[in-house]
Amino acid sequence: MDKIYVNDIRAFGYSGALPEENVLGQWFRVDLVLQLDLSCAGASDVLTDTYDYSEAVQAVQQLIQHQPYNLVETIASEIAKIVLKSDDRLTQIIVKLTKLTPPVPSFLGQIAVEITRDRSHITTPSPSPLQLG
């Protein structure tokens, strides 16, 4: 399967498990690997035949800037859902979310999570007949 790489999306948000993270905020970096069939776009040279990755960039930035979460795992999962929902041609996504300045004493590094999701992660099961009544 073909892939589009969208790297180094940056956004400032107020997510974190510690109270100071929710007050002071911090920078996050996101890298995406979008899996889809690019053969039509390769033959046509037409933008509508591929995925417009600017939509993913905007969605990621909006989510981080406006929706606080406690865990980076949750942020990454929510990014995967909103990007997969944005275009039916996307079959799988890899989201790498990096917290650029984690609040860990005497630690100057970064932390990151990487998740892989496919379309089965965005579908909700149909309610059973018992739930409808």
Disulfide bonds with the S-S distance in Angstrom:
none
